[in-house]
Amino acid sequence: MYRTPAPASAAVGGAGEETTPAERHLPVPVVAAHGLPGAASLVLVLLAALGVGGG
């Protein structure tokens, strides 16, 4: 029922080929565009926690 892991030589891509993580294939503008809303959210939460802009 359970499978054992494949040996390293039988990994996808074949033996002797360099394997790179999938993250290395993402374009830099896409990563930056994803990070900007995350950073903005962090700043907004920090400002809300400090009570800035409260009425």
DSSP file (Angstrom, degrees, kcal/mol; ACC not computed):
  #  RESIDUE AA STRUCTURE BP1 BP2  ACC     N-H-->O    O-->H-N    N-H-->O    O-->H-N    TCO  KAPPA ALPHA  PHI   PSI    X-CA   Y-CA   Z-CA
    1    1 A M              0   0    0      0, 0.0     2,-0.4     0, 0.0     0, 0.0   0.000 360.0 360.0 360.0 -43.5    0.0    0.0    0.0
    2    2 A Y        -     0   0    0      1,-0.0     2,-0.3     0, 0.0     0, 0.0  -0.749 360.0-140.7 -95.8 141.9    2.8    2.4    0.8
    3    3 A R        -     0   0    0     -2,-0.4     3,-0.1     3,-0.0    -1,-0.0  -0.766  12.1-127.9-100.8 146.1    5.6    3.1   -1.6
    4    4 A T        -     0   0    0     -2,-0.3    -1,-0.0     1,-0.1     0, 0.0  -0.619  39.6 -91.7 -85.4 151.5    9.2    3.6   -0.7
    5    5 A P        -     0   0    0      0, 0.0    -1,-0.1     0, 0.0     3,-0.1  -0.290  44.2-108.6 -62.3 146.9   11.0    6.7   -2.0
    6    6 A A        -     0   0    0      1,-0.1     5,-0.1     2,-0.1    -3,-0.0  -0.446  40.2 -98.0 -72.0 147.9   12.7    6.3   -5.3
    7    7 A P    >   -     0   0    0      0, 0.0     3,-1.7     0, 0.0    -1,-0.1  -0.284  34.6-109.3 -63.0 156.1   16.5    6.3   -5.2
    8    8 A A  G >  S+     0   0    0      1,-0.3     3,-1.4     2,-0.2    -2,-0.1   0.808 117.3  59.2 -59.7 -32.0   18.2    9.6   -5.9
    9    9 A S  G 3  S+     0   0    0      1,-0.3    -1,-0.3     6,-0.1     6,-0.2   0.708 103.2  53.0 -71.7 -17.9   19.5    8.4   -9.3
   10   10 A A  G <  S+     0   0    0     -3,-1.7    -1,-0.3     4,-0.1    -2,-0.2   0.211  82.4 130.5 -99.8  15.0   16.0    7.7  -10.4
   11   11 A A  S X  S-     0   0    0     -3,-1.4     3,-1.8     1,-0.1     2,-0.1  -0.235  73.3 -82.5 -67.0 158.1   14.8   11.2   -9.6
   12   12 A V  T 3  S+     0   0    0      1,-0.3    -1,-0.1     2,-0.0    -2,-0.0  -0.371 118.0  39.8 -60.7 135.6   12.8   13.2  -12.2
   13   13 A G  T 3  S-     0   0    0     -3,-0.1    -1,-0.3    -2,-0.1     4,-0.1   0.217 112.7-103.5 106.0 -13.4   15.2   14.8  -14.6
   14   14 A G    X   -     0   0    0     -3,-1.8     3,-0.9     2,-0.1     2,-0.2   0.052  49.7 -52.0  83.2 165.8   17.6   11.9  -14.9
   15   15 A A  T 3  S+     0   0    0      1,-0.2     3,-0.1    -6,-0.2    -6,-0.1  -0.510 118.9  22.3 -78.2 143.3   21.0   11.4  -13.4
   16   16 A G  T 3  S+     0   0    0      1,-0.3     2,-0.3    -2,-0.2    -1,-0.2   0.314  91.4 119.0  88.1  -9.1   23.6   13.9  -13.8
   17   17 A E    <   -     0   0    0     -3,-0.9     2,-0.3    -4,-0.1    -1,-0.3  -0.685  68.6-114.7 -91.3 144.4   21.3   16.9  -14.5
   18   18 A E        -     0   0    0     -2,-0.3     2,-0.5    -3,-0.1    -1,-0.0  -0.583  28.6-151.6 -71.6 133.0   21.2   19.9  -12.3
   19   19 A T        -     0   0    0     -2,-0.3    -6,-0.0     0, 0.0    -1,-0.0  -0.936  11.1-168.3-109.0 131.2   17.9   20.2  -10.5
   20   20 A T        -     0   0    0     -2,-0.5     5,-0.0     1,-0.0    -2,-0.0  -0.901  28.3-104.3-115.6 146.1   16.7   23.7   -9.5
   21   21 A P    >   -     0   0    0      0, 0.0     3,-1.5     0, 0.0     4,-0.3  -0.297  29.9-115.8 -65.9 154.6   13.8   24.5   -7.2
   22   22 A A  G >  S+     0   0    0      1,-0.3     3,-1.7     2,-0.2     4,-0.2   0.792 110.9  69.5 -61.9 -28.2   10.6   25.7   -8.8
   23   23 A E  G >  S+     0   0    0      1,-0.3     3,-1.2     2,-0.2    -1,-0.3   0.783  88.1  64.9 -62.5 -25.7   11.0   29.0   -7.1
   24   24 A R  G <  S+     0   0    0     -3,-1.5    -1,-0.3     1,-0.2    -2,-0.2   0.661  95.0  59.7 -71.8 -14.5   14.0   29.8   -9.3
   25   25 A H  G <  S+     0   0    0     -3,-1.7    -1,-0.2    -4,-0.3    -2,-0.2   0.468  80.0 104.8 -93.4  -2.2   11.7   29.9  -12.4
   26   26 A L  S <  S-     0   0    0     -3,-1.2     2,-0.1    -4,-0.2    -3,-0.0  -0.625  77.8-115.0 -80.9 135.2    9.4   32.6  -11.1
   27   27 A P     >  -     0   0    0      0, 0.0     4,-1.8     0, 0.0     3,-0.5  -0.430  19.2-125.6 -68.1 142.7   10.0   36.0  -12.8
   28   28 A V  H  > S+     0   0    0      1,-0.2     4,-2.7     2,-0.2     5,-0.2   0.878 108.2  56.2 -58.7 -42.0   11.2   38.7  -10.4
   29   29 A P  H  > S+     0   0    0      0, 0.0     4,-2.5     0, 0.0    -1,-0.2   0.870 106.6  51.3 -60.7 -33.5    8.4   41.2  -11.3
   30   30 A V  H  > S+     0   0    0     -3,-0.5     4,-1.6     2,-0.2    -2,-0.2   0.916 111.2  47.1 -67.9 -41.9    5.8   38.5  -10.3
   31   31 A V  H  X S+     0   0    0     -4,-1.8     4,-1.9     2,-0.2    -1,-0.2   0.915 113.9  47.9 -65.1 -42.8    7.5   38.0   -6.9
   32   32 A A  H  X S+     0   0    0     -4,-2.7     4,-2.0     1,-0.2    -2,-0.2   0.909 109.8  52.1 -64.9 -41.8    7.8   41.7   -6.3
   33   33 A A  H  < S+     0   0    0     -4,-2.5    -1,-0.2     1,-0.2    -2,-0.2   0.817 111.3  48.3 -64.3 -29.8    4.1   42.2   -7.3
   34   34 A H  H  X S+     0   0    0     -4,-1.6     4,-0.9    -5,-0.2    -1,-0.2   0.838 111.3  50.1 -76.9 -33.8    3.2   39.5   -4.8
   35   35 A G  H  X S+     0   0    0     -4,-1.9     4,-2.7     1,-0.2     5,-0.2   0.803  97.6  67.5 -76.6 -29.6    5.3   41.0   -2.0
   36   36 A L  H  X S+     0   0    0     -4,-2.0     4,-2.5     1,-0.2     5,-0.2   0.933 102.7  43.4 -61.0 -48.6    4.0   44.6   -2.3
   37   37 A P  H  > S+     0   0    0      0, 0.0     4,-2.4     0, 0.0    -1,-0.2   0.870 113.6  54.0 -64.8 -32.7    0.4   43.8   -1.1
   38   38 A G  H  X S+     0   0    0     -4,-0.9     4,-2.0     2,-0.2    -2,-0.2   0.925 110.7  44.8 -64.6 -43.6    2.0   41.6    1.7
   39   39 A A  H  X S+     0   0    0     -4,-2.7     4,-2.3     2,-0.2    -1,-0.2   0.901 112.8  51.5 -66.7 -40.5    4.1   44.5    2.9
   40   40 A A  H  X S+     0   0    0     -4,-2.5     4,-2.5    -5,-0.2    -2,-0.2   0.898 109.1  51.0 -63.2 -39.7    1.2   46.9    2.6
   41   41 A S  H  X S+     0   0    0     -4,-2.4     4,-2.4     2,-0.2    -1,-0.2   0.909 109.3  50.8 -62.9 -41.8   -0.9   44.6    4.7
   42   42 A L  H  X S+     0   0    0     -4,-2.0     4,-2.2     1,-0.2    -2,-0.2   0.915 111.6  47.2 -62.7 -43.3    1.8   44.3    7.4
   43   43 A V  H  X S+     0   0    0     -4,-2.3     4,-2.6     2,-0.2    -2,-0.2   0.913 112.1  50.2 -64.5 -42.9    2.1   48.1    7.5
   44   44 A L  H  X S+     0   0    0     -4,-2.5     4,-2.4     2,-0.2    -2,-0.2   0.892 110.8  48.7 -64.7 -39.7   -1.7   48.5    7.8
   45   45 A V  H  X S+     0   0    0     -4,-2.4     4,-2.4     2,-0.2    -1,-0.2   0.917 112.0  49.7 -65.5 -42.1   -1.9   46.0   10.6
   46   46 A L  H  X S+     0   0    0     -4,-2.2     4,-1.7     2,-0.2    -2,-0.2   0.920 112.0  47.8 -62.5 -44.0    0.9   47.7   12.5
   47   47 A L  H  X>S+     0   0    0     -4,-2.6     5,-2.2     1,-0.2     4,-0.6   0.898 112.1  49.6 -64.3 -39.7   -0.8   51.1   12.1
   48   48 A A  H ><5S+     0   0    0     -4,-2.4     3,-0.7     1,-0.2    -2,-0.2   0.889 109.5  51.6 -65.9 -38.7   -4.1   49.7   13.2
   49   49 A A  H 3<5S+     0   0    0     -4,-2.4    -1,-0.2     1,-0.2    -2,-0.2   0.833 109.7  50.0 -67.0 -31.7   -2.5   48.1   16.3
   50   50 A L  H 3<5S-     0   0    0     -4,-1.7    -1,-0.2    -5,-0.2    -2,-0.2   0.567 114.9-118.8 -82.0  -9.1   -0.9   51.4   17.2
   51   51 A G  T X<5 +     0   0    0     -3,-0.7     3,-1.2    -4,-0.6     2,-0.3   0.682  54.4 161.6  81.5  18.7   -4.2   53.2   16.8
   52   52 A V  T 3 < +     0   0    0     -5,-2.2    -1,-0.3     1,-0.2    -2,-0.1  -0.561  67.0  12.2 -73.7 132.4   -3.2   55.5   14.0
   53   53 A G  T 3  S+     0   0    0     -2,-0.3    -1,-0.2     1,-0.3     2,-0.1   0.489  88.6 148.5  83.2   3.4   -6.1   57.0   12.1
   54   54 A G    <         0   0    0     -3,-1.2    -1,-0.3     1,-0.1    -6,-0.0  -0.427 360.0 360.0 -72.3 147.6   -8.7   55.9   14.7
   55   55 A G              0   0    0     -2,-0.1    -1,-0.1     0, 0.0    -2,-0.0   0.446 360.0 360.0 -94.3 360.0  -11.7   58.1   15.1
